[in-house]
Amino acid sequence: MQVLLVEDNDDDVLLIQESLSETKISIVRAERLSSALERLAQGRFDAVLLDLSLPDAFGLDTIGRVLRQAPGVPIVVLTGLNDEEAAVKAVEQGAQDYLIKGQVNGHLVARSLRYAIQRHKAEESLKERNRELLVLRKISETILGSLDLKLVLEQILEQAMLSGSFDLGNIRLLDSSGDTLEVAVARGYRDPNNVLSHRKLSRSTEATRSSHFSGLIFERPCIEEHVQASTGLRTIKKEGVESFVQVPVCAEGEILGIIQLASRTPRRFTNEEVRLLETIGNQMGIAVQRAQLFEKTHRQASELAKANKLQADFTAMIAHDLRSPLMNITGVAEVMIGGTFGSVNEEQKKWLGRIQANGRTLVDLVSDFLDFSKLESGYVEVRKERVDLSQLIQKSIENFRVLAQEKGISIIDTVDLSLPAVHVDPRRLDQVLSNLIGNAIKFTGEEGETEVGAELADASQVKVWVRDNGVGIPADEIGQLFQKYRQGGNANRSSRQGTGLGLVICKMIVEAHGGKIWVESQPGQGSTFFFSLPATSADSTDSTPA
């Protein structure tokens, strides 16, 4: 053990040397603090025995000056001042122990020095561990805080360089082929062109044999502590690197890349430093895997959205092209029934009527598909205006009275005429009402009854309902009614079949207005469809996403 004794009193120095003569402690003396600091800068000492009363220094500040010069060397204060309070303050300032001259012997001094060295090593180890944990915590926060791979890699590289006071570094990741390492991010280079001049490292046998570490970079940490004297490593030699270390970037046992860190001053790498860098490499592997998975998912979602839009556009085109000739067929049938192309007998009128009726049914079906394709694309055009809701509902009721009378069904109007005006798209809202009223009439038996009503549910909502006294809907089918291409069992027993899209379209339109739609029903007692709308709205005209 080599100890620096900072003491100006010759008698005290002699006493210490004699007391330690039978130990393996070697004493080097400095009479002044200035000369002690010079010796500490030049040589390696295991500990310092420090007097606090020197020709060029006095008091506790002396401890701080020694620590600043040699922070890795433990200090034992040796003074003639028997002061417990001063002893406590000395320890608080960074001294490991406080000994009183004249009260110690060689054995006690030697033991104090040994304990000081051990405690100092333990403290330094704890500080190092805390520093490592802080670095790892910051890297974890970086990983969790962003899915931007380049940003994450840059921040991890910065933390890795700070962890070992490195001068430059780079991270290389495998390309899309999974064979070649390419530089993803770099820091600390004096010449940016040197980043680009790094050779690509391949897994292939021929390429790895010609690299400085052969294929070991894909297997374990690689260290070069004498770069300038080694063969190869042309690029980092240009940067003045003396020592560097590189570790694999791994995730679940799979190598994704490497992180390379270098210093322009010669250094040796401890096992602890390499283990920390390996941990950083493993954490980085998780970040790379997570970001790559996000990018893949995002790309797939984008491709799926494009495919859905193409499908919706194609459906809309087909539906539009079908509707035109169908409307032409129903129009021709209508004018033929009217005798425009000559007289027709009753049998001919009957079949022309069927052509016309079936043609209109097909037009309705195609219209449903066309509307749904527009709505499902994610954007429904809603042009709101100030509307008297009670008048709009009553108008829809009147449009169905003739159809209801033909079936012997009565329509009861329970609409509150004092409803406030609302901001809605009247065409879209009429589409909802027509679908619900048409369904109620369709599923109500002859001599049945349908009720259409509306009221102010509360200060912020208007509630509208359409009730029938038909066969009702089983409880296990209610949840399917607002799903596309799904109809209740009673729809299959109806003479008028639909697409199963009507209620889905109603739901989309109502929700585009900021409302909701639902149904209550009991088998054998009929069904009631409700929907609500905001009572007021600041918008007057807009286009709203579905």
C-alpha positions as CSV (number, residue, x, y, z in Angstrom):
1,M,0.0,0.0,0.0
2,Q,1.4,3.4,-1.0
3,V,0.3,6.3,1.1
4,L,0.9,10.1,0.7
5,L,1.5,11.7,4.0
6,V,0.8,15.5,3.9
7,E,2.5,16.8,7.0
8,D,4.9,19.7,7.6
9,N,6.0,18.7,11.2
10,D,9.2,16.5,11.0
11,D,8.6,15.0,14.4
12,D,5.1,13.9,13.5
13,V,6.4,12.4,10.2
14,L,9.1,10.5,12.0
15,L,6.6,9.2,14.5
16,I,4.2,8.0,11.7
17,Q,7.0,6.3,9.8
18,E,8.3,4.5,12.9
19,S,4.8,3.3,13.8
20,L,4.2,1.9,10.4
21,S,7.7,0.4,9.9
22,E,6.5,-3.1,10.6
23,T,3.7,-2.9,8.1
24,K,3.6,-3.2,4.3
25,I,2.7,0.5,4.0
26,S,5.0,2.7,2.0
27,I,5.0,6.4,3.0
28,V,5.7,9.3,0.6
29,R,5.8,12.7,2.3
30,A,4.6,16.1,1.1
31,E,5.3,19.1,3.4
32,R,2.8,21.5,1.7
33,L,-0.6,21.0,0.1
34,S,0.7,22.4,-3.3
35,S,3.4,19.7,-3.5
36,A,0.9,17.1,-2.4
37,L,-1.4,18.0,-5.3
38,E,1.5,17.8,-7.7
39,R,2.4,14.3,-6.5
40,L,-1.3,13.2,-6.7
41,A,-1.4,14.4,-10.3
42,Q,1.8,12.4,-11.1
43,G,1.5,9.1,-9.3
44,R,-1.0,6.5,-8.0
45,F,-1.6,6.5,-4.3
46,D,-3.8,4.1,-2.4
47,A,-4.7,6.7,0.3
48,V,-3.8,10.1,1.7
49,L,-2.9,10.9,5.4
50,L,-3.8,14.6,5.6
51,D,-3.0,17.2,8.2
52,L,-5.5,20.1,8.2
53,S,-2.9,22.6,9.4
54,L,-0.3,23.3,6.7
55,P,1.8,26.3,5.7
56,D,-0.3,26.9,2.5
57,A,-3.7,25.4,3.7
58,F,-5.8,25.3,6.8
59,G,-9.1,23.8,7.8
60,L,-11.7,21.6,6.2
61,D,-11.3,23.2,2.8
62,T,-8.0,21.3,2.5
63,I,-10.1,18.1,2.1
64,G,-12.1,19.4,-0.8
65,R,-8.9,20.5,-2.6
66,V,-7.4,17.1,-2.4
67,L,-10.6,15.4,-3.5
68,R,-10.9,17.6,-6.5
69,Q,-7.3,16.7,-7.5
70,A,-7.7,13.0,-6.8
71,P,-11.4,12.0,-6.4
72,G,-10.5,8.3,-6.5
73,V,-8.1,8.4,-3.5
74,P,-9.5,8.0,0.1
75,I,-8.5,10.5,2.7
76,V,-7.8,9.9,6.4
77,V,-7.4,13.1,8.4
78,L,-4.5,13.1,10.9
79,T,-4.5,16.2,13.1
80,G,-3.6,17.4,16.6
81,L,-7.1,19.0,17.0
82,N,-9.2,16.8,19.3
83,D,-12.6,18.1,18.2
84,E,-15.6,15.7,17.7
85,E,-17.6,18.3,15.8
86,A,-14.6,18.9,13.5
87,A,-14.3,15.2,13.0
88,V,-18.0,14.9,11.9
89,K,-17.6,17.8,9.5
90,A,-14.4,16.3,8.1
91,V,-16.3,13.1,7.2
92,E,-19.2,15.1,5.8
93,Q,-16.6,16.9,3.5
94,G,-15.4,13.5,2.2
95,A,-12.8,12.2,4.6
96,Q,-13.0,8.5,5.4
97,D,-11.7,8.8,9.0
98,Y,-10.4,11.3,11.6
99,L,-7.4,10.4,13.7
100,I,-5.8,12.4,16.6
101,K,-2.0,12.6,16.7
102,G,-0.6,11.2,19.9
103,Q,-3.6,8.9,20.4
104,V,-2.9,6.4,17.7
105,N,-0.3,3.7,17.1
106,G,0.9,2.0,13.9
107,H,-1.7,-0.7,14.1
108,L,-4.5,1.7,14.4
109,V,-3.3,3.9,11.6
110,A,-2.8,0.9,9.3
111,R,-6.3,-0.5,10.1
112,S,-7.8,3.0,9.5
113,L,-6.1,3.2,6.1
114,R,-7.3,-0.3,5.1
115,Y,-10.9,0.4,6.2
116,A,-10.8,3.8,4.4
117,I,-9.7,2.1,1.2
118,Q,-12.4,-0.5,1.5
119,R,-15.1,2.0,2.3
120,H,-14.0,4.2,-0.5
121,K,-14.2,1.3,-3.0
122,A,-17.6,0.4,-1.7
123,E,-18.8,4.0,-2.1
124,E,-17.4,4.3,-5.6
125,S,-19.0,1.0,-6.5
126,L,-22.3,2.2,-5.2
127,K,-22.0,5.5,-7.1
128,E,-21.1,3.6,-10.2
129,R,-24.1,1.3,-9.8
130,N,-26.4,4.3,-9.2
131,R,-25.0,6.0,-12.3
132,E,-25.6,2.9,-14.3
133,L,-29.2,2.6,-13.1
134,L,-29.7,6.3,-13.9
135,V,-28.5,5.7,-17.5
136,L,-30.7,2.6,-17.9
137,R,-33.7,4.5,-16.5
138,K,-33.2,7.3,-18.9
139,I,-32.9,4.8,-21.8
140,S,-36.1,3.0,-20.6
141,E,-37.9,6.4,-20.5
142,T,-36.7,7.1,-24.0
143,I,-37.9,3.7,-25.3
144,L,-41.3,4.2,-23.8
145,G,-41.6,7.8,-24.8
146,S,-41.4,7.5,-28.5
147,L,-41.9,5.1,-31.4
148,D,-39.7,7.2,-33.7
149,L,-36.8,4.8,-34.2
150,K,-34.2,7.4,-35.3
151,L,-35.0,9.7,-32.4
152,V,-34.8,6.8,-29.9
153,L,-31.5,5.6,-31.3
154,E,-30.0,9.1,-31.1
155,Q,-31.0,9.5,-27.5
156,I,-29.8,6.0,-26.5
157,L,-26.5,6.6,-28.2
158,E,-26.1,9.9,-26.3
159,Q,-26.8,8.2,-23.0
160,A,-24.4,5.3,-23.8
161,M,-21.6,7.8,-24.6
162,L,-22.2,9.7,-21.4
163,S,-22.1,6.5,-19.4
164,G,-18.4,6.0,-20.2
165,S,-17.3,9.5,-21.2
166,F,-16.8,8.3,-24.8
167,D,-15.8,10.8,-27.5
168,L,-17.7,9.3,-30.5
169,G,-20.1,6.4,-31.3
170,N,-22.4,4.9,-33.8
171,I,-25.2,2.4,-34.0
172,R,-25.5,0.1,-36.9
173,L,-28.6,-2.0,-37.7
174,L,-29.2,-4.9,-40.1
175,D,-30.8,-3.8,-43.3
176,S,-34.1,-5.2,-44.6
177,S,-32.3,-8.3,-46.0
178,G,-31.2,-9.1,-42.4
179,D,-27.6,-9.6,-43.7
180,T,-25.7,-6.3,-43.7
181,L,-25.1,-3.8,-40.9
182,E,-25.5,-0.1,-41.9
183,V,-24.9,3.0,-39.8
184,A,-28.3,4.3,-38.5
185,V,-27.1,7.1,-36.2
186,A,-23.7,8.5,-35.2
187,R,-22.3,11.2,-32.8
188,G,-19.0,12.9,-32.0
189,Y,-17.4,12.6,-35.5
190,R,-15.1,15.5,-36.4
191,D,-15.6,14.8,-40.1
192,P,-19.2,13.8,-41.1
193,N,-17.8,12.1,-44.2
194,N,-16.2,9.5,-42.0
195,V,-19.6,8.4,-40.9
196,L,-20.5,7.6,-44.6
197,S,-17.1,5.9,-45.2
198,H,-17.8,3.2,-42.6
199,R,-17.7,-0.1,-44.4
200,K,-20.9,-2.2,-44.4
201,L,-20.5,-5.3,-42.3
202,S,-22.1,-8.5,-43.6
203,R,-22.9,-11.8,-42.0
204,S,-21.6,-13.7,-45.1
205,T,-18.5,-15.8,-44.4
206,E,-16.3,-14.0,-47.0
207,A,-17.1,-10.5,-45.6
208,T,-16.8,-11.4,-41.9
209,R,-13.4,-13.0,-42.4
210,S,-12.0,-9.7,-43.8
211,S,-13.3,-7.6,-40.9
212,H,-11.2,-6.7,-37.9
213,F,-13.1,-9.0,-35.6
214,S,-14.1,-11.6,-38.2
215,G,-17.6,-12.7,-37.4
216,L,-17.4,-12.1,-33.6
217,I,-19.3,-8.8,-33.9
218,F,-22.5,-10.9,-34.4
219,E,-21.7,-13.0,-31.3
220,R,-20.2,-11.1,-28.4
221,P,-18.6,-7.8,-27.3
222,C,-15.4,-6.9,-29.1
223,I,-12.7,-4.6,-27.7
224,E,-9.7,-2.9,-29.2
225,E,-7.6,-0.9,-26.7
226,H,-4.8,0.0,-29.2
227,V,-6.5,1.2,-32.3
228,Q,-3.7,3.1,-33.9
229,A,-1.3,0.1,-33.6
230,S,-3.8,-2.4,-35.0
231,T,-4.5,-3.4,-38.6
232,G,-7.6,-2.2,-40.4
233,L,-10.1,0.2,-38.7
234,R,-9.2,2.9,-41.2
235,T,-12.2,5.2,-40.6
236,I,-11.9,5.4,-36.8
237,K,-8.2,5.9,-37.1
238,K,-8.9,9.0,-39.1
239,E,-10.9,10.2,-36.2
240,G,-8.0,9.9,-33.8
241,V,-9.5,7.0,-31.8
242,E,-7.2,5.2,-29.5
243,S,-9.6,2.6,-27.9
244,F,-13.1,1.4,-28.6
245,V,-15.6,-1.2,-27.7
246,Q,-18.6,-2.6,-29.5
247,V,-21.5,-4.8,-28.3
248,P,-24.4,-6.5,-30.1
249,V,-27.9,-5.0,-30.1
250,C,-30.1,-8.0,-29.2
251,A,-33.8,-8.8,-28.7
252,E,-35.0,-12.3,-27.7
253,G,-31.6,-13.8,-28.7
254,E,-31.7,-12.3,-32.2
255,I,-28.9,-9.9,-33.3
256,L,-30.4,-6.7,-34.7
257,G,-27.3,-4.6,-34.9
258,I,-24.2,-3.3,-32.9
259,I,-23.3,-0.2,-30.9
260,Q,-19.7,1.0,-31.2
261,L,-18.2,3.5,-28.7
262,A,-14.8,5.0,-28.9
263,S,-12.3,7.2,-27.0
264,R,-9.6,9.4,-28.4
265,T,-7.5,8.8,-25.3
266,P,-6.1,5.3,-24.5
267,R,-8.2,3.4,-21.9
268,R,-8.9,0.0,-20.6
269,F,-12.4,-1.4,-20.4
270,T,-13.5,-3.1,-17.2
271,N,-15.9,-6.1,-17.1
272,E,-18.4,-3.8,-15.4
273,E,-18.3,-1.3,-18.2
274,V,-18.7,-4.0,-20.8
275,R,-21.7,-5.5,-18.9
276,L,-23.4,-2.1,-18.7
277,L,-23.0,-1.7,-22.5
278,E,-24.4,-5.2,-23.1
279,T,-27.4,-4.2,-21.0
280,I,-27.8,-1.0,-23.0
281,G,-27.5,-3.2,-26.2
282,N,-30.3,-5.5,-25.0
283,Q,-32.6,-2.5,-24.1
284,M,-31.9,-1.0,-27.5
285,G,-32.9,-4.3,-29.1
286,I,-36.3,-4.0,-27.5
287,A,-36.6,-0.4,-28.7
288,V,-35.6,-1.4,-32.3
289,Q,-38.0,-4.4,-32.3
290,R,-40.8,-2.2,-30.9
291,A,-40.3,0.6,-33.4
292,Q,-40.0,-1.8,-36.3
293,L,-43.2,-3.6,-35.3
294,F,-45.0,-0.2,-35.1
295,E,-43.7,0.8,-38.5
296,K,-44.8,-2.5,-40.0
297,T,-48.3,-2.2,-38.4
298,H,-48.6,1.4,-39.5
299,R,-47.7,0.4,-43.1
300,Q,-50.1,-2.5,-43.1
301,A,-52.9,-0.3,-41.7
302,S,-52.2,2.3,-44.4
303,E,-52.2,-0.4,-47.1
304,L,-55.5,-1.8,-45.7
305,A,-57.1,1.6,-45.7
306,K,-56.1,2.1,-49.3
307,A,-57.6,-1.3,-50.2
308,N,-60.8,-0.5,-48.3
309,K,-61.1,2.8,-50.2
310,L,-60.5,1.1,-53.5
311,Q,-63.2,-1.5,-52.6
312,A,-65.6,1.2,-51.5
313,D,-65.0,3.2,-54.7
314,F,-65.5,0.1,-56.8
315,T,-68.7,-0.8,-55.0
316,A,-70.0,2.7,-55.5
317,M,-69.1,2.7,-59.2
318,I,-70.9,-0.7,-59.7
319,A,-74.0,0.4,-57.7
320,H,-74.2,3.7,-59.6
321,D,-73.9,1.9,-63.0
322,L,-76.6,-0.6,-62.0
323,R,-79.1,2.1,-60.7
324,S,-79.2,4.0,-64.0
325,P,-80.5,1.1,-66.2
326,L,-82.9,-0.1,-63.5
327,M,-84.4,3.3,-63.2
328,N,-84.8,3.4,-67.0
329,I,-86.6,0.0,-66.9
330,T,-89.1,1.2,-64.2
331,G,-89.6,4.4,-66.2
332,V,-90.4,2.5,-69.4
333,A,-92.7,0.2,-67.6
334,E,-94.6,3.2,-66.1
335,V,-95.1,4.9,-69.5
336,M,-96.2,1.6,-71.1
337,I,-98.8,1.1,-68.4
338,G,-100.0,4.6,-69.2
339,G,-100.5,3.7,-72.8
340,T,-97.8,5.9,-74.3
341,F,-96.8,3.1,-76.7
342,G,-100.3,1.8,-77.4
343,S,-103.1,0.2,-75.4
344,V,-102.3,-2.6,-73.0
345,N,-104.8,-5.1,-71.6
346,E,-105.2,-5.9,-67.9
347,E,-102.9,-9.0,-68.0
348,Q,-100.2,-6.9,-69.6
349,K,-100.7,-4.2,-67.0
350,K,-100.4,-6.7,-64.2
351,W,-97.0,-8.0,-65.5
352,L,-95.8,-4.5,-66.3
353,G,-96.7,-3.5,-62.8
354,R,-94.7,-6.4,-61.4
355,I,-91.7,-5.3,-63.6
356,Q,-92.1,-1.8,-62.2
357,A,-92.4,-2.9,-58.6
358,N,-89.4,-5.3,-58.8
359,G,-87.4,-2.6,-60.6
360,R,-88.1,-0.1,-57.8
361,T,-87.1,-2.7,-55.2
362,L,-83.8,-3.2,-57.0
363,V,-83.3,0.5,-57.2
364,D,-83.8,0.7,-53.4
365,L,-81.4,-2.1,-52.8
366,V,-78.7,-0.5,-55.1
367,S,-79.3,2.8,-53.4
368,D,-78.7,1.2,-50.0
369,F,-75.4,-0.2,-51.3
370,L,-74.4,3.1,-52.8
371,D,-75.2,5.0,-49.6
372,F,-73.4,2.4,-47.5
373,S,-70.3,2.5,-49.6
374,K,-70.0,6.2,-49.2
375,L,-70.6,6.1,-45.5
376,E,-68.3,3.1,-44.9
377,S,-65.4,5.0,-46.6
378,G,-65.3,7.0,-43.4
379,Y,-66.8,10.3,-44.6
380,V,-70.5,11.2,-44.7
381,E,-71.4,14.5,-46.1
382,V,-73.8,16.2,-43.6
383,R,-75.0,19.6,-44.6
384,K,-76.7,21.0,-41.5
385,E,-79.3,23.8,-41.5
386,R,-81.9,25.1,-39.1
387,V,-84.8,22.7,-39.4
388,D,-88.2,22.6,-37.7
389,L,-88.0,19.0,-36.5
390,S,-91.7,18.5,-35.9
391,Q,-92.6,19.5,-39.4
392,L,-89.9,17.3,-40.9
393,I,-91.2,14.3,-39.0
394,Q,-94.8,14.9,-39.9
395,K,-93.9,15.3,-43.6
396,S,-92.2,11.9,-43.5
397,I,-95.3,10.4,-41.8
398,E,-97.5,11.8,-44.6
399,N,-95.3,10.2,-47.3
400,F,-96.2,6.7,-45.8
401,R,-99.9,7.2,-45.1
402,V,-101.0,5.8,-48.5
403,L,-98.8,2.7,-48.1
404,A,-100.1,2.2,-44.6
405,Q,-103.7,2.5,-45.7
406,E,-103.2,-0.1,-48.3
407,K,-102.3,-2.5,-45.5
408,G,-105.0,-1.3,-43.2
409,I,-102.4,0.1,-40.8
410,S,-103.0,3.3,-38.9
411,I,-100.2,5.7,-38.2
412,I,-100.5,7.6,-34.9
413,D,-98.7,11.0,-34.7
414,T,-97.4,11.8,-31.2
415,V,-94.9,14.5,-32.2
416,D,-94.6,17.4,-29.8
417,L,-95.2,20.5,-31.9
418,S,-93.3,22.7,-29.5
419,L,-90.0,21.0,-30.3
420,P,-87.1,23.5,-30.7
421,A,-85.5,23.9,-34.1
422,V,-82.4,21.8,-34.6
423,H,-79.4,22.0,-36.9
424,V,-79.5,18.8,-39.0
425,D,-79.2,17.7,-42.6
426,P,-82.9,17.4,-43.6
427,R,-82.2,15.0,-46.5
428,R,-80.2,12.6,-44.3
429,L,-82.6,12.8,-41.4
430,D,-85.6,12.1,-43.8
431,Q,-83.6,9.0,-44.9
432,V,-83.4,7.8,-41.3
433,L,-87.2,8.4,-40.7
434,S,-88.2,6.8,-44.0
435,N,-86.2,3.7,-43.2
436,L,-87.6,3.4,-39.6
437,I,-91.2,4.1,-40.6
438,G,-91.0,1.9,-43.7
439,N,-89.7,-1.0,-41.5
440,A,-92.5,-0.4,-39.0
441,I,-95.2,-0.7,-41.7
442,K,-93.5,-3.7,-43.3
443,F,-93.4,-5.7,-40.0
444,T,-96.8,-4.6,-38.7
445,G,-99.7,-7.0,-39.6
446,E,-102.9,-5.9,-41.3
447,E,-105.1,-3.7,-39.1
448,G,-102.1,-3.0,-37.0
449,E,-100.8,0.3,-35.6
450,T,-97.6,2.3,-36.0
451,E,-96.7,5.3,-33.8
452,V,-94.2,8.0,-34.7
453,G,-93.4,10.5,-31.9
454,A,-90.8,13.0,-30.7
455,E,-90.2,15.0,-27.5
456,L,-87.5,17.0,-25.8
457,A,-85.7,14.4,-23.6
458,D,-83.8,17.1,-21.7
459,A,-82.3,20.5,-22.2
460,S,-79.6,19.1,-24.6
461,Q,-81.4,16.3,-26.5
462,V,-84.4,15.6,-28.6
463,K,-85.7,12.0,-28.7
464,V,-87.6,10.5,-31.7
465,W,-89.2,7.1,-31.8
466,V,-91.1,4.8,-34.2
467,R,-93.2,2.1,-32.6
468,D,-95.0,-0.9,-34.1
469,N,-97.2,-3.6,-32.7
470,G,-95.8,-6.3,-34.9
471,V,-94.1,-9.7,-34.1
472,G,-91.2,-8.1,-32.2
473,I,-87.5,-9.0,-32.1
474,P,-86.0,-11.8,-30.0
475,A,-83.5,-10.6,-27.4
476,D,-80.6,-12.5,-29.0
477,E,-81.1,-10.7,-32.3
478,I,-81.3,-7.1,-31.1
479,G,-77.5,-6.8,-30.9
480,Q,-77.2,-7.8,-34.6
481,L,-79.6,-5.2,-36.0
482,F,-77.1,-2.4,-36.5
483,Q,-74.5,-4.7,-38.0
484,K,-74.1,-4.7,-41.8
485,Y,-75.8,-7.5,-43.8
486,R,-77.6,-8.7,-40.6
487,Q,-81.4,-8.7,-40.3
488,G,-83.7,-10.0,-37.6
489,G,-85.5,-13.2,-38.0
490,N,-88.8,-11.4,-38.8
491,A,-87.2,-9.8,-41.8
492,N,-86.8,-13.3,-43.3
493,R,-90.5,-13.8,-43.0
494,S,-91.4,-10.6,-44.7
495,S,-92.5,-10.4,-48.3
496,R,-90.1,-7.4,-48.8
497,Q,-86.5,-8.5,-48.5
498,G,-83.8,-5.9,-48.0
499,T,-80.0,-5.6,-47.9
500,G,-79.6,-5.6,-44.2
501,L,-77.9,-2.2,-44.6
502,G,-80.8,0.1,-43.8
503,L,-80.3,0.3,-40.0
504,V,-76.5,0.4,-40.4
505,I,-76.9,3.5,-42.6
506,C,-79.4,5.0,-40.1
507,K,-76.8,4.5,-37.3
508,M,-74.0,6.1,-39.3
509,I,-76.2,9.1,-40.1
510,V,-77.4,9.6,-36.5
511,E,-73.9,9.3,-35.1
512,A,-72.6,11.8,-37.7
513,H,-75.1,14.3,-36.2
514,G,-73.7,13.6,-32.7
515,G,-76.7,11.4,-31.6
516,K,-77.3,7.7,-30.9
517,I,-79.8,5.1,-32.0
518,W,-81.2,2.0,-30.1
519,V,-84.1,-0.4,-30.0
520,E,-86.4,-1.9,-27.4
521,S,-88.5,-4.9,-28.3
522,Q,-90.4,-7.9,-26.9
523,P,-91.5,-10.9,-29.0
524,G,-95.2,-10.7,-29.8
525,Q,-95.5,-7.1,-28.5
526,G,-93.8,-5.1,-31.2
527,S,-90.6,-3.0,-31.4
528,T,-89.7,0.6,-30.8
529,F,-86.7,2.2,-32.5
530,F,-85.4,5.4,-30.8
531,F,-82.8,7.9,-31.9
532,S,-81.6,11.1,-30.2
533,L,-80.1,14.3,-31.6
534,P,-78.5,17.3,-30.0
535,A,-81.1,20.0,-29.3
536,T,-78.8,22.8,-30.3
537,S,-75.7,23.1,-32.4
538,A,-73.4,26.0,-33.2
539,D,-72.7,24.6,-36.8
540,S,-75.0,25.7,-39.6
541,T,-73.3,24.0,-42.6
542,D,-70.5,21.6,-42.5
543,S,-69.2,18.2,-43.6
544,T,-68.8,15.7,-40.8
545,P,-66.7,12.5,-40.7
546,A,-68.7,9.3,-40.2
